[in-house]
Amino acid sequence: MKTKANYFTKQGLSLGGNIHFEKDYFTFKTHLLNFKKETIKVEYKNLLSIELEVIIGPMLRIVLKNGETLAFVVSNRKKIKEFLEEKIKTNL
């Protein structure tokens, strides 16, 4: 599964790209239009919780077990939230 997303960095930058969901992890890769290239890989076993917010759009906030938080704006966030919550359950 793949979806378009905007990733919000801790510095307040918005980076457009795609999230690719694989069997044991997901990756976010920026597309070529960004001035900053970034790739984020998160293994599902490192997920703690998933939250939905409406701050700058339909935001999906992913909290990791190490305390780090990742924020993405995606259009199908409820479906992604359900998918990731299922991954959290299977990796307890």
DSSP file (Angstrom, degrees, kcal/mol; ACC not computed):
  #  RESIDUE AA STRUCTURE BP1 BP2  ACC     N-H-->O    O-->H-N    N-H-->O    O-->H-N    TCO  KAPPA ALPHA  PHI   PSI    X-CA   Y-CA   Z-CA
    1    1 A M              0   0    0      0, 0.0    20,-3.0     0, 0.0     2,-0.3   0.000 360.0 360.0 360.0 144.9    0.0    0.0    0.0
    2    2 A K  E     +A   20   0A   0     18,-0.2     2,-0.3    16,-0.0    18,-0.2  -0.993 360.0 178.6-142.3 144.6    1.2    3.5   -0.8
    3    3 A T  E     -A   19   0A   0     16,-2.1    16,-3.0    -2,-0.3     2,-0.2  -0.998  31.8-110.7-146.8 149.6   -0.2    7.0   -0.1
    4    4 A K  E     +A   18   0A   0     -2,-0.3    71,-0.4    14,-0.2     2,-0.3  -0.521  46.5 170.1 -73.6 146.6    0.8   10.6   -0.7
    5    5 A A  E     -A   17   0A   0     12,-2.5    12,-2.4    -2,-0.2     2,-0.5  -0.992  35.7-135.9-154.7 156.7    1.7   12.5    2.4
    6    6 A N  E     -AB  16  73A   0     67,-1.7    67,-2.5    -2,-0.3     2,-0.5  -0.990  24.6-152.3-113.4 127.1    3.2   15.7    3.8
    7    7 A Y  E     -AB  15  72A   0      8,-3.0     8,-2.9    -2,-0.5     2,-0.7  -0.855   3.8-147.6-100.8 131.2    5.7   15.1    6.7
    8    8 A F  E     -AB  14  71A   0     63,-2.7    63,-0.6    -2,-0.5     6,-0.2  -0.886  16.2-149.2-102.8 115.1    6.1   17.9    9.2
    9    9 A T    >   -     0   0    0      4,-2.4     3,-1.7    -2,-0.7    61,-0.0  -0.233  28.9-105.8 -76.0 167.1    9.6   18.1   10.6
   10   10 A K  T 3  S+     0   0    0      1,-0.3    -1,-0.1     2,-0.1    -2,-0.0   0.728 122.1  59.7 -64.6 -21.7   10.5   19.2   14.1
   11   11 A Q  T 3  S-     0   0    0      2,-0.1    -1,-0.3     1,-0.0    -2,-0.0   0.422 123.0-105.5 -86.0   0.4   11.7   22.4   12.5
   12   12 A G  S <  S+     0   0    0     -3,-1.7     2,-0.2     1,-0.3    -2,-0.1   0.550  72.5 142.4  88.4   8.1    8.3   23.1   11.1
   13   13 A L        -     0   0    0      2,-0.0    -4,-2.4     1,-0.0     2,-0.6  -0.564  43.5-142.3 -80.1 146.5    9.1   22.2    7.5
   14   14 A S  E     -A    8   0A   0     -6,-0.2     2,-0.5    -2,-0.2    -6,-0.2  -0.954  17.9-170.5-109.1 119.6    6.5   20.4    5.4
   15   15 A L  E     -A    7   0A   0     -8,-2.9    -8,-3.0    -2,-0.6     2,-0.2  -0.948  11.6-144.4-114.6 122.5    8.0   17.9    3.0
   16   16 A G  E     +A    6   0A   0     -2,-0.5    15,-2.0   -10,-0.2     2,-0.3  -0.561  44.1 105.8 -83.5 147.6    5.8   16.2    0.4
   17   17 A G  E     -AC   5  30A   0    -12,-2.4   -12,-2.5    13,-0.3     2,-0.4  -0.927  59.4 -67.5 178.3-152.5    6.3   12.6   -0.6
   18   18 A N  E     -AC   4  29A   0     11,-2.2    11,-2.3    -2,-0.3     2,-0.5  -0.976  23.0-143.5-132.5 143.2    4.9    9.1   -0.3
   19   19 A I  E     -AC   3  28A   0    -16,-3.0   -16,-2.1    -2,-0.4     2,-0.5  -0.932  16.9-161.9-102.7 128.4    4.5    6.6    2.5
   20   20 A H  E     -AC   2  27A   0      7,-2.8     7,-2.2    -2,-0.5     2,-0.6  -0.956   5.7-152.0-111.3 122.5    5.0    3.0    1.5
   21   21 A F  E     + C   0  26A   0    -20,-3.0     5,-0.2    -2,-0.5     2,-0.2  -0.850  19.9 176.5 -99.0 121.5    3.6    0.3    3.8
   22   22 A E        -     0   0    0      3,-2.9     0, 0.0    -2,-0.6     0, 0.0  -0.449  46.1 -86.7-110.7-174.6    5.5   -3.0    3.8
   23   23 A K  S    S+     0   0    0      1,-0.2     3,-0.1    -2,-0.2    -2,-0.0   0.917 121.3  12.7 -63.7 -46.0    5.0   -6.2    5.8
   24   24 A D  S    S+     0   0    0      1,-0.1    20,-2.0    20,-0.0    21,-0.4   0.416 131.1  12.1-114.9  -0.6    7.2   -5.2    8.8
   25   25 A Y  E     - D   0  43A   0     18,-0.3    -3,-2.9    19,-0.1     2,-0.3  -0.974  59.0-131.0-162.5 168.4    7.8   -1.5    8.4
   26   26 A F  E     -CD  21  42A   0     16,-2.4    16,-2.8    -2,-0.3     2,-0.4  -0.963  16.7-156.8-129.1 155.3    6.8    1.7    6.5
   27   27 A T  E     -CD  20  41A   0     -7,-2.2    -7,-2.8    -2,-0.3     2,-0.5  -0.968   6.2-154.2-128.0 146.2    8.9    4.3    4.8
   28   28 A F  E     -CD  19  40A   0     12,-2.5    12,-2.5    -2,-0.4     2,-0.4  -0.987  16.9-176.8-114.9 128.2    8.4    7.9    3.9
   29   29 A K  E     -CD  18  39A   0    -11,-2.3   -11,-2.2    -2,-0.5    10,-0.2  -0.992  22.5-127.8-126.8 130.7   10.4    9.3    1.0
   30   30 A T  E     -C   17   0A   0      8,-2.1   -13,-0.3    -2,-0.4     2,-0.1  -0.376  26.1-123.0 -70.0 152.6   10.3   12.9   -0.2
   31   31 A H    >   -     0   0    0    -15,-2.0     3,-1.5    -2,-0.1   -15,-0.1  -0.416  31.4 -94.7 -91.5 175.3    9.6   13.5   -3.8
   32   32 A L  T 3  S+     0   0    0      1,-0.3    -1,-0.1    -2,-0.1    -2,-0.1   0.647 113.6  71.7 -67.8 -17.6   11.9   15.4   -6.1
   33   33 A L  T 3  S+     0   0    0    -17,-0.1    -1,-0.3     2,-0.0     2,-0.2   0.604  79.7  93.7 -77.0 -10.3   10.1   18.8   -5.7
   34   34 A N  S <  S-     0   0    0     -3,-1.5   -19,-0.1   -18,-0.2     3,-0.0  -0.558  70.3-143.9 -82.8 146.2   11.5   19.2   -2.1
   35   35 A F  S    S+     0   0    0     -2,-0.2     2,-0.5     1,-0.1    -1,-0.1   0.688  91.7  55.6 -78.1 -17.9   14.7   21.1   -1.5
   36   36 A K  S    S-     0   0    0      2,-0.0     2,-0.4     0, 0.0    -1,-0.1  -0.967  77.3-148.4-118.5 126.1   15.5   18.6    1.3
   37   37 A K        +     0   0    0     -2,-0.5     2,-0.3    -7,-0.0    -5,-0.0  -0.782  26.2 168.0 -92.8 134.1   15.6   14.9    0.6
   38   38 A E        -     0   0    0     -2,-0.4    -8,-2.1    -7,-0.1     2,-0.4  -0.997  20.9-169.2-148.3 141.6   14.6   12.7    3.5
   39   39 A T  E     -D   29   0A   0     -2,-0.3     2,-0.4   -10,-0.2   -10,-0.2  -1.000   8.1-170.2-129.6 130.7   13.8    9.0    4.0
   40   40 A I  E     -D   28   0A   0    -12,-2.5   -12,-2.5    -2,-0.4     2,-0.5  -0.981   0.7-169.1-121.2 130.4   12.2    7.8    7.2
   41   41 A K  E     -D   27   0A   0     -2,-0.4     2,-0.5   -14,-0.2   -14,-0.2  -0.984   5.5-177.8-120.7 128.3   11.9    4.0    8.0
   42   42 A V  E     -D   26   0A   0    -16,-2.8   -16,-2.4    -2,-0.5     2,-0.3  -0.984  18.4-143.6-128.5 122.0    9.8    2.9   10.9
   43   43 A E  E >   -D   25   0A   0     -2,-0.5     3,-2.1   -18,-0.2   -18,-0.3  -0.653  21.1-128.1 -79.7 139.0    9.4   -0.8   12.0
   44   44 A Y  G >  S+     0   0    0    -20,-2.0     3,-1.8    -2,-0.3   -19,-0.1   0.800 106.2  67.2 -59.6 -29.7    5.9   -1.6   13.2
   45   45 A K  G 3  S+     0   0    0    -21,-0.4    -1,-0.3     1,-0.3   -20,-0.1   0.679  96.1  57.9 -65.4 -15.1    7.3   -3.1   16.4
   46   46 A N  G <  S+     0   0    0     -3,-2.1    19,-2.7    18,-0.1    20,-0.3   0.411  81.6 110.6 -93.8   1.0    8.5    0.4   17.4
   47   47 A L  E <   +E   64   0A   0     -3,-1.8    17,-0.2    17,-0.2     3,-0.1  -0.561  35.3 172.7 -79.1 138.6    5.0    2.0   17.2
   48   48 A L  E     -     0   0A   0     15,-3.0     2,-0.3     1,-0.4    16,-0.2   0.767  62.2 -17.8-107.2 -50.5    3.4    3.1   20.5
   49   49 A S  E     -E   63   0A   0     14,-1.7    14,-2.8     2,-0.0    -1,-0.4  -0.987  48.3-139.0-156.8 162.8    0.2    4.9   19.5
   50   50 A I  E     -E   62   0A   0     -2,-0.3     2,-0.4    12,-0.2    12,-0.2  -0.995  22.0-172.9-128.2 130.7   -1.6    6.6   16.6
   51   51 A E  E     -E   61   0A   0     10,-2.9    10,-3.0    -2,-0.4     2,-0.4  -0.940  15.9-142.3-126.8 147.2   -3.5    9.8   17.0
   52   52 A L  E     +E   60   0A   0     -2,-0.4     2,-0.3     8,-0.2     8,-0.2  -0.909  28.2 167.5-106.4 135.7   -5.8   11.8   14.6
   53   53 A E  E     -E   59   0A   0      6,-2.4     6,-2.0    -2,-0.4     2,-0.4  -0.954  32.6-146.5-140.7 158.9   -5.7   15.6   14.8
   54   54 A V  E     +E   58   0A   0     -2,-0.3    -2,-0.0     4,-0.2     6,-0.0  -0.781  55.0 119.8-127.6  87.6   -6.9   18.5   12.7
   55   55 A I  S    S+     0   0    0      2,-0.8    -1,-0.1    -2,-0.4     0, 0.0   0.756  94.5   1.6-109.7 -59.2   -4.3   21.2   13.1
   56   56 A I  S    S-     0   0    0      1,-0.4    -2,-0.1    -3,-0.1    17,-0.0   0.092 134.4 -50.2-116.4  18.5   -3.0   21.9    9.6
   57   57 A G  S    S-     0   0    0      2,-0.0     2,-2.0    18,-0.0    -2,-0.8  -0.903 105.2 -18.8 138.0-167.9   -5.3   19.4    7.8
   58   58 A P  E    S-E   54   0A   0      0, 0.0    16,-1.7     0, 0.0     2,-0.2  -0.485  79.0-169.0 -72.8  84.2   -6.1   15.8    8.4
   59   59 A M  E     -EF  53  73A   0     -6,-2.0    -6,-2.4    -2,-2.0     2,-0.5  -0.547  19.8-160.3 -87.0 140.1   -3.1   15.0   10.5
   60   60 A L  E     -EF  52  72A   0     12,-3.5    12,-2.4    -2,-0.2     2,-0.6  -0.978  10.8-161.4-114.3 115.7   -1.9   11.6   11.6
   61   61 A R  E     -EF  51  71A   0    -10,-3.0   -10,-2.9    -2,-0.5     2,-0.5  -0.891   2.5-163.4-104.3 122.7    0.4   11.7   14.6
   62   62 A I  E     -EF  50  70A   0      8,-3.3     8,-2.9    -2,-0.6     2,-0.5  -0.923   2.3-160.2-109.6 120.7    2.5    8.5   15.1
   63   63 A V  E     -EF  49  69A   0    -14,-2.8   -15,-3.0    -2,-0.5   -14,-1.7  -0.883   9.3-152.1-104.1 127.9    4.2    8.1   18.5
   64   64 A L  E >   -E   47   0A   0      4,-3.0     3,-2.0    -2,-0.5   -17,-0.2  -0.574  27.0-112.0 -96.4 160.4    7.1    5.7   18.7
   65   65 A K  T 3  S+     0   0    0    -19,-2.7   -18,-0.1     1,-0.3    -1,-0.1   0.747 116.4  60.8 -62.7 -24.5    8.3    3.7   21.8
   66   66 A N  T 3  S-     0   0    0    -20,-0.3    -1,-0.3     2,-0.1     3,-0.1   0.412 122.4-104.4 -84.1   3.7   11.4    5.9   22.0
   67   67 A G  S <  S+     0   0    0     -3,-2.0    -2,-0.1     1,-0.3     2,-0.1   0.260  77.3 135.7  94.5 -11.8    9.2    9.0   22.6
   68   68 A E        -     0   0    0     -5,-0.1    -4,-3.0     1,-0.0     2,-0.4  -0.411  41.1-151.2 -69.9 145.7    9.7   10.4   19.1
   69   69 A T  E     - F   0  63A   0     -6,-0.2     2,-0.4    -3,-0.1    -6,-0.2  -0.974   6.9-163.5-121.8 134.3    6.6   11.7   17.3
   70   70 A L  E     - F   0  62A   0     -8,-2.9    -8,-3.3    -2,-0.4     2,-0.5  -0.958   6.7-159.8-115.2 133.8    6.1   11.8   13.5
   71   71 A A  E     +BF   8  61A   0    -63,-0.6   -63,-2.7    -2,-0.4     2,-0.4  -0.962  14.1 171.9-120.6 127.4    3.4   14.0   12.0
   72   72 A F  E     -BF   7  60A   0    -12,-2.4   -12,-3.5    -2,-0.5     2,-0.6  -0.973  26.7-143.1-130.3 143.6    1.9   13.4    8.6
   73   73 A V  E     +BF   6  59A   0    -67,-2.5   -67,-1.7    -2,-0.4     2,-0.3  -0.954  35.9 161.0-103.4 121.5   -1.0   15.0    6.7
   74   74 A V    >   -     0   0    0    -16,-1.7     3,-0.6    -2,-0.6   -69,-0.1  -0.953  42.6-133.8-137.3 154.3   -2.7   12.3    4.6
   75   75 A S  T 3  S+     0   0    0    -71,-0.4     3,-0.2    -2,-0.3     2,-0.1   0.814 103.9  44.3 -81.0 -30.2   -6.1   12.0    3.0
   76   76 A N  T 3> S+     0   0    0      1,-0.2     4,-2.0     2,-0.1     3,-0.3  -0.293  70.4 142.0-108.3  46.8   -7.0    8.5    4.1
   77   77 A R  H <>  +     0   0    0     -3,-0.6     4,-2.9     1,-0.2    -1,-0.2   0.800  65.4  56.5 -65.0 -32.4   -5.8    8.8    7.7
   78   78 A K  H  > S+     0   0    0     -3,-0.2     4,-2.3     2,-0.2    -1,-0.2   0.923 109.8  45.9 -66.3 -41.9   -8.6    6.8    9.3
   79   79 A K  H  > S+     0   0    0     -3,-0.3     4,-2.2     2,-0.2    -2,-0.2   0.911 115.2  47.2 -64.5 -42.6   -7.8    3.8    7.2
   80   80 A I  H  X S+     0   0    0     -4,-2.0     4,-2.9     2,-0.2     5,-0.2   0.901 109.9  53.6 -66.1 -40.8   -4.1    4.2    7.9
   81   81 A K  H  X S+     0   0    0     -4,-2.9     4,-2.7     1,-0.2     5,-0.2   0.935 110.0  47.3 -58.6 -47.5   -4.7    4.6   11.6
   82   82 A E  H  X S+     0   0    0     -4,-2.3     4,-1.8     2,-0.2    -1,-0.2   0.913 112.6  49.9 -60.4 -43.7   -6.7    1.3   11.7
   83   83 A F  H  X S+     0   0    0     -4,-2.2     4,-1.6     1,-0.2    -2,-0.2   0.933 114.0  44.0 -60.5 -47.8   -3.9   -0.5    9.7
   84   84 A L  H  X S+     0   0    0     -4,-2.9     4,-2.1     1,-0.2    -2,-0.2   0.864 110.2  54.9 -69.9 -35.6   -1.2    0.8   12.0
   85   85 A E  H  X S+     0   0    0     -4,-2.7     4,-2.1    -5,-0.2    -1,-0.2   0.868 106.7  52.1 -64.8 -34.7   -3.2    0.0   15.2
   86   86 A E  H  X S+     0   0    0     -4,-1.8     4,-2.0    -5,-0.2    -1,-0.2   0.894 108.1  51.3 -65.7 -39.2   -3.6   -3.5   14.0
   87   87 A K  H  X S+     0   0    0     -4,-1.6     4,-0.8     2,-0.2    -2,-0.2   0.876 107.6  53.0 -64.3 -37.2    0.2   -3.7   13.5
   88   88 A I  H >< S+     0   0    0     -4,-2.1     3,-0.8     1,-0.2    -2,-0.2   0.933 108.7  50.1 -62.5 -45.3    0.7   -2.4   17.1
   89   89 A K  H >< S+     0   0    0     -4,-2.1     3,-1.0     1,-0.2    -2,-0.2   0.887 111.0  48.3 -60.3 -41.1   -1.6   -5.2   18.4
   90   90 A T  H 3< S+     0   0    0     -4,-2.0    -1,-0.2     1,-0.2    -2,-0.2   0.617 111.2  51.6 -78.8 -10.8    0.3   -7.9   16.5
   91   91 A N  T <<        0   0    0     -4,-0.8    -1,-0.2    -3,-0.8    -2,-0.2   0.181 360.0 360.0-110.6  17.3    3.7   -6.6   17.8
   92   92 A L    <         0   0    0     -3,-1.0    -1,-0.2    -4,-0.1    -2,-0.1   0.493 360.0 360.0 -72.0 360.0    3.0   -6.5   21.5
